[in-house]
């Protein structure tokens, strides 16, 4: 008797699908970073360095808020858990996911925020709308990462792809401006 065909998608097919979705997320993020900055014009009167840094501070508030929310997610998970001792007690899936999201968000934010400061300090005034867009995409990427991770580890990939793309582009542009 022949074995019944497997109704669940194979791991290889899921990985291929995740890779395709990742590439699509990278492409969308790159297109947005290329085409949409004019829609995110900087506020007037930020030509001097102090005003630029105040602008950066207002932008840095949003990644900090996402980071604070992920800390809150871990606190909520801990409060809902029966694992009073995080070393010895079994942790819930929600707690483990929230911890991993927090760790990754700390890492990504630690890259993004200082590099954004370098970019805002150096970039030409007409291009500063890019910093607003990059911040919005970074925050969106982090929230997609968190929501996706709660659904399934494969579903976190688009959020990570958006975040990584934003970090790479912002870092690359800041490096080019620093060298040129």
LINUR-V511085 format. One record per residue. RES is the residue in one letter. PHI is phi in whole degrees, -180 to 180 (NA if undefined). PSI is psi in radians with two decimals (999 if undefined). OMEGA is omega as a letter, one per 20 degrees, with the letter a starting at -180 (999 if undefined). Layout:
BEGIN
RES,PHI,PSI,OMEGA  RES,PHI,PSI,OMEGA
END
This chain:
BEGIN
X,NA,2.35,a  X,-77,2.59,r  X,-72,2.51,r  X,-68,2.48,r  X,-65,2.51,a  X,-72,2.27,a  X,-87,-0.42,r  X,-82,2.56,r  X,-64,2.51,r  X,-70,2.80,r  X,-62,-0.67,r  X,-63,-0.76,r  X,-65,-0.68,r  X,-65,-0.70,r  X,-66,-0.70,r  X,-63,-0.75,r  X,-63,-0.76,r  X,-62,-0.72,r  X,-65,-0.70,r  X,-64,-0.78,r  X,-65,-0.68,r  X,-60,-0.84,r  X,-62,-0.67,r  X,-65,-0.71,r  X,-64,-0.71,r  X,-63,-0.80,a  X,-62,-0.76,r  X,-64,-0.76,r  X,-63,-0.77,r  X,-64,-0.74,r  X,-63,-0.75,r  X,-63,-0.77,a  X,-67,-0.46,a  X,-86,-0.72,a  X,-97,-0.48,a  X,-95,-0.20,a  X,-52,-0.63,r  X,-60,-0.42,r  X,-78,-0.18,a  X,-116,0.84,a  X,-54,2.50,r  X,-73,2.77,r  X,-68,2.70,r  X,-70,2.74,r  X,77,0.57,r  X,-118,0.62,a  X,-76,-0.61,a  X,-82,2.73,a  X,-57,-0.69,a  X,-64,-0.71,r  X,-67,-0.63,r  X,-64,-0.73,r  X,-70,-0.58,r  X,-65,-0.70,r  X,-61,-0.81,r  X,-60,-0.72,r  X,-61,-0.71,r  X,-66,-0.63,r  X,-70,-0.72,a  X,-66,-0.33,r  X,-59,-0.66,a  X,-71,-0.81,r  X,-62,-0.60,r  X,-64,-0.66,r  X,-64,-0.76,r  X,-62,-0.74,r  X,-62,-0.75,r  X,-62,-0.71,r  X,-64,-0.65,r  X,-69,-0.62,r  X,-61,-0.77,r  X,-60,-0.67,r  X,-61,-0.72,r  X,-66,-0.71,r  X,-63,-0.74,r  X,-64,-0.76,r  X,-62,-0.71,r  X,-66,-0.73,a  X,-66,-0.59,a  X,-83,-0.18,a  X,-89,2.67,r  X,-91,-0.03,a  X,-84,1.52,a  X,-74,-0.54,r  X,-105,1.87,a  X,-67,-0.23,r  X,-86,-0.73,a  X,-107,-0.47,a  X,-87,2.62,r  X,-68,2.41,a  X,-104,2.64,r  X,-74,2.80,r  X,-60,-0.75,r  X,-59,-0.71,r  X,-66,-0.82,a  X,-62,-0.75,r  X,-63,-0.80,a  X,-61,-0.69,r  X,-63,-0.77,a  X,-67,-0.68,r  X,-64,-0.75,r  X,-61,-0.84,a  X,-59,-0.84,a  X,-67,-0.63,r  X,-68,-0.66,r  X,-60,-0.81,a  X,-62,-0.85,a  X,-68,-0.68,r  X,-68,-0.62,r  X,-65,-0.48,r  X,-80,-0.86,a  X,-66,-0.86,a  X,-63,-0.86,r  X,-69,-0.61,r  X,-68,-0.63,r  X,-62,-0.69,r  X,-61,-0.78,r  X,-62,-0.72,a  X,-66,-0.83,a  X,-62,-0.64,a  X,-69,-0.51,a  X,-106,-0.46,a  X,-74,2.66,r  X,-60,2.51,a  X,-51,-0.79,a  X,-64,-0.37,a  X,-90,-0.03,a  X,-64,-0.31,r  X,-60,-0.48,r  X,-58,-0.66,a  X,-64,-0.68,r  X,-63,-0.81,a  X,-63,-0.77,r  X,-60,-0.71,r  X,-65,-0.77,r  X,-62,-0.75,r  X,-68,-0.64,r  X,-60,-0.85,a  X,-62,-0.78,r  X,-60,-0.77,r  X,-61,-0.73,r  X,-65,-0.74,a  X,-68,-0.68,r  X,-64,-0.68,r  X,-60,-0.83,a  X,-65,-0.88,a  X,-62,-0.76,r  X,-63,-0.70,r  X,-64,-0.63,r  X,-67,-0.52,r  X,-76,-0.97,a  X,-167,2.53,a  X,-54,-0.60,r  X,-67,-0.52,a  X,-78,-0.20,r  X,-75,-0.31,a  X,-59,-0.77,a  X,-61,-0.68,r  X,-64,-0.69,r  X,-67,-0.69,r  X,-63,-0.74,r  X,-65,-0.82,a  X,-60,-0.83,a  X,-65,-0.71,r  X,-61,-0.82,r  X,-60,-0.81,a  X,-61,-0.74,a  X,-65,-0.76,a  X,-68,-0.78,r  X,-64,-0.78,r  X,-62,-0.80,a  X,-61,-0.79,a  X,-66,-0.73,r  X,-63,-0.70,r  X,-65,-0.75,r  X,-61,-0.80,r  X,-64,-0.61,a  X,-70,-0.58,a  X,-85,-0.64,a  X,-80,999,999
END
